[in-house]
């Protein structure tokens, strides 16, 4: 059975969310193309909001509906 690949934008959003949740700087963004960088930055912003709101670890990722 083949596994379906996630599209790159979803993956970038999730990685940005995790970086924001971990309290990392937005300078940590590994993407240089503007279009793809915006997806990472959107995830990072939401991750930072979750971090400031006191959410941590796997529970915050499970609570965030935009990551599913």
C-alpha distances in whole Angstrom, upper triangle without the diagonal:
4,7,9,13,16,19,21,24,22,22,25,27,25,26,30,30,29,32,34,34,34,38,37,39,38,39,36,34,32,31,34,33,35,32,30,32,33,30,30,34,33,30,33,36,34,33,37,38,36,37,41,40,40,36,34,31,28,30,31,27,26,29,29,27,27,24,22
4,6,9,13,15,18,21,19,19,22,24,22,23,27,27,27,29,32,31,32,35,34,36,35,36,33,30,28,28,31,30,31,29,26,29,30,26,27,31,30,28,30,33,32,31,35,36,34,35,39,38,38,34,33,30,27,29,29,26,25,28,27,26,25,22,20
4,6,9,12,15,18,16,15,19,20,19,20,23,23,23,26,28,28,29,32,31,33,31,32,29,27,25,25,28,27,29,26,23,26,27,23,23,27,26,24,27,29,28,27,31,32,30,32,35,35,34,31,29,26,23,25,26,22,22,25,24,22,21,19,17
4,6,9,12,15,13,13,16,18,17,18,21,22,22,24,26,26,28,31,30,31,29,31,28,25,24,23,26,25,26,23,20,23,24,20,21,25,24,22,25,27,26,25,29,30,29,30,34,33,33,30,28,26,23,25,25,21,21,23,22,20,19,17,15
4,6,9,11,10,10,13,15,14,15,18,19,19,22,24,24,25,28,27,28,26,27,24,22,20,19,22,21,22,20,17,20,20,17,18,21,21,19,22,25,23,23,27,28,27,28,31,31,32,28,27,24,22,24,23,20,20,23,21,20,18,15,14
4,6,8,7,7,10,11,11,13,15,16,17,19,21,21,23,25,24,25,23,25,22,19,18,17,20,19,20,17,14,17,17,14,15,18,17,16,19,21,20,20,23,24,23,25,28,28,29,25,24,22,20,22,21,17,18,20,18,16,14,12,11
4,6,6,7,9,10,11,13,15,16,17,19,20,22,23,25,24,24,22,23,21,18,17,15,18,16,17,14,11,14,15,12,13,16,16,15,18,20,19,20,23,24,24,25,28,28,29,26,25,24,22,23,22,18,19,21,19,17,14,13,13
4,5,5,6,9,10,10,12,14,15,16,18,20,21,23,21,21,19,20,18,14,13,11,14,13,14,11,8,11,12,9,10,14,14,13,15,18,18,18,21,23,22,24,27,27,28,25,24,23,21,23,22,18,20,22,19,18,15,13,14
4,5,5,6,9,10,10,12,14,15,16,18,20,21,20,20,17,18,17,14,13,11,14,12,12,9,7,9,9,6,8,11,10,10,13,15,15,16,19,20,20,22,24,25,26,23,23,22,21,22,20,17,19,20,17,16,12,11,13
4,5,5,6,9,10,11,12,14,15,16,18,20,19,20,18,20,18,15,15,14,17,15,15,13,10,12,11,8,9,12,11,9,12,15,14,14,17,18,18,20,23,23,24,21,20,19,18,19,17,14,15,17,13,13,9,8,9
4,5,5,6,9,10,11,12,14,15,17,19,17,18,16,18,16,13,12,12,15,15,16,14,10,12,12,9,8,12,12,10,12,15,14,14,17,19,18,19,23,23,23,21,19,18,16,19,17,13,15,17,15,15,12,9,11
4,5,5,6,8,10,11,12,14,15,17,15,15,13,15,13,10,9,9,12,12,12,11,8,8,9,6,5,9,9,8,10,13,13,12,15,17,17,18,21,22,23,20,19,18,18,20,17,14,17,18,15,16,13,11,13
4,6,5,6,9,10,10,12,14,15,14,15,13,15,14,11,12,11,14,14,14,12,9,9,9,5,5,7,7,4,7,10,9,10,13,14,14,16,18,19,20,17,17,16,16,17,15,12,14,15,12,12,9,8,11
4,5,5,6,9,10,10,12,14,14,15,14,16,14,12,13,13,17,17,17,16,12,12,12,9,8,10,9,6,8,11,10,9,13,14,13,14,18,18,18,15,15,13,12,14,12,9,12,13,10,11,9,6,9
4,5,5,6,9,10,11,13,11,13,12,14,11,9,10,11,15,16,16,15,12,11,12,10,7,10,10,7,8,11,11,10,12,15,14,14,18,19,19,16,15,13,13,16,14,11,14,16,13,15,13,10,13
4,5,5,6,8,10,11,9,10,9,11,9,7,9,10,14,15,14,14,11,9,10,8,5,6,7,5,4,8,9,7,9,12,12,13,15,17,17,15,15,14,15,17,14,12,15,16,13,15,12,11,14
4,5,5,6,9,10,10,12,11,14,12,11,13,14,17,18,17,17,14,13,12,10,8,8,8,4,4,7,6,4,8,10,9,10,13,14,14,12,11,11,12,13,10,8,12,12,10,12,10,9,12
4,5,5,6,9,9,11,12,14,11,11,13,15,18,20,20,19,16,15,15,13,10,11,11,8,7,10,9,6,9,11,10,10,13,14,14,12,10,9,10,12,10,8,12,13,11,14,13,10,14
4,5,5,6,5,8,8,10,8,9,11,13,16,18,18,19,16,13,14,13,9,10,11,8,6,9,10,7,8,12,11,10,13,15,15,13,12,11,13,15,13,12,15,16,14,17,16,14,17
4,5,5,6,7,8,11,10,10,13,15,18,19,19,19,17,14,14,13,10,9,10,7,4,6,7,4,4,8,8,7,10,12,12,11,11,11,13,15,12,11,15,15,13,16,15,13,17
4,5,8,10,11,14,13,13,16,18,21,23,22,22,19,17,17,15,13,12,12,9,7,9,8,4,5,8,6,5,8,10,9,8,7,8,10,11,8,9,13,13,11,15,14,13,16
4,6,9,11,13,11,13,15,18,21,23,23,23,21,18,19,17,14,14,15,12,10,12,12,8,8,11,10,7,10,13,11,10,8,8,11,13,11,12,15,16,15,18,18,16,19
4,7,9,12,10,13,16,18,21,23,22,23,21,18,18,18,14,13,15,12,9,10,11,8,7,10,10,7,9,12,11,11,10,12,15,16,13,14,18,18,17,20,19,18,21
4,7,8,7,9,12,15,17,20,20,21,19,16,16,16,13,12,14,12,9,11,13,10,9,12,13,10,12,15,15,15,13,14,17,18,16,16,20,20,18,22,20,18,22
4,5,6,8,11,14,15,18,18,19,17,14,15,16,12,11,13,13,9,10,13,11,9,13,14,12,14,17,17,17,16,17,20,22,19,19,22,22,20,23,21,20,24
4,5,6,10,11,12,15,14,16,14,10,11,12,9,7,10,10,7,9,12,11,10,13,15,14,15,18,19,19,18,19,21,22,19,19,22,22,20,22,19,19,22
4,5,8,10,11,14,14,16,15,11,13,14,11,10,14,14,11,12,16,14,13,17,18,17,18,21,22,22,21,21,23,25,22,22,25,26,23,25,23,22,25
4,6,9,11,14,15,17,14,11,13,14,10,10,14,13,10,13,15,13,13,17,18,16,18,21,21,20,19,19,21,23,21,19,23,24,22,24,21,20,23
4,6,8,11,11,13,10,7,10,10,7,8,11,11,9,12,14,13,14,17,18,17,19,22,22,21,20,20,21,23,21,19,23,23,21,22,19,18,21
4,7,10,11,13,10,8,12,12,9,10,14,13,12,15,17,16,17,20,21,20,23,25,25,24,22,22,22,25,23,21,24,25,23,24,21,19,22
4,6,8,9,7,5,9,10,8,10,13,13,13,15,18,17,18,21,22,22,24,26,27,26,24,24,24,27,24,22,25,26,23,24,20,19,22
4,6,9,8,6,10,12,10,11,15,16,15,17,20,20,20,23,25,25,26,29,30,29,28,27,28,30,27,25,28,29,26,27,23,22,25
4,6,6,6,9,10,11,12,14,16,16,18,20,21,22,24,26,26,28,30,31,30,29,29,29,31,28,26,29,29,26,26,22,22,24
4,6,5,6,9,10,10,12,14,15,16,18,20,20,22,24,25,26,28,30,29,28,28,29,30,27,25,28,28,25,25,21,21,24
4,6,6,7,9,10,11,14,15,16,18,19,21,22,24,25,26,28,30,28,28,28,28,29,26,24,26,27,23,23,19,19,21
4,5,5,7,9,10,11,13,15,16,17,19,21,22,23,25,26,28,26,25,25,25,26,24,21,24,24,21,21,17,16,19
4,5,5,6,9,10,10,12,14,15,16,18,20,20,22,24,26,24,24,24,24,25,23,20,23,24,20,21,17,17,20
4,5,5,6,9,10,10,12,14,15,17,18,20,21,22,24,23,23,23,24,25,22,20,22,22,19,19,15,16,18
4,5,5,6,9,10,11,12,14,16,17,18,20,21,23,21,21,21,21,22,19,17,19,19,16,16,12,12,15
4,6,5,6,9,10,10,12,14,15,16,18,20,21,19,19,19,19,20,17,15,18,19,15,16,13,12,15
4,5,5,6,9,10,10,12,14,15,16,18,20,19,19,19,20,21,18,16,19,19,16,17,14,14,17
4,5,5,6,9,10,11,13,14,16,17,19,17,18,19,19,19,16,15,17,17,13,14,11,11,15
4,5,5,6,9,10,11,12,14,15,17,15,15,15,15,16,13,11,14,14,11,12,9,9,12
4,5,5,6,9,10,10,12,14,15,14,14,15,16,17,13,12,16,16,13,15,12,12,16
4,5,5,6,9,10,11,12,14,14,15,16,17,18,14,14,17,16,13,15,12,13,17
4,5,5,6,9,10,10,13,11,13,14,15,14,11,11,13,12,9,11,9,10,14
4,5,5,6,9,10,11,9,10,11,12,12,9,9,12,12,9,12,11,11,14
4,5,5,6,8,10,10,10,13,15,15,11,12,15,14,12,15,14,14,18
4,5,5,6,9,9,11,14,15,14,11,12,15,13,11,14,13,14,18
4,5,5,6,5,8,10,12,11,7,9,12,10,9,12,12,13,16
4,5,5,5,6,9,12,12,9,11,14,13,12,16,16,15,19
4,5,7,10,13,16,15,12,14,17,15,14,18,18,18,21
4,6,9,13,15,13,10,13,15,12,12,16,17,17,20
4,6,10,13,11,9,12,14,12,13,17,18,18,21
4,7,9,7,5,9,11,9,10,14,15,15,17
4,7,7,6,8,10,10,11,15,16,15,17
4,6,6,7,9,11,12,15,16,14,16
4,5,5,6,9,10,13,14,12,13
4,5,5,6,9,12,14,12,13
4,5,5,6,10,11,10,12
4,5,5,8,9,7,9
4,6,7,10,8,8
4,6,9,9,10
4,6,6,8
4,5,6
4,6
4
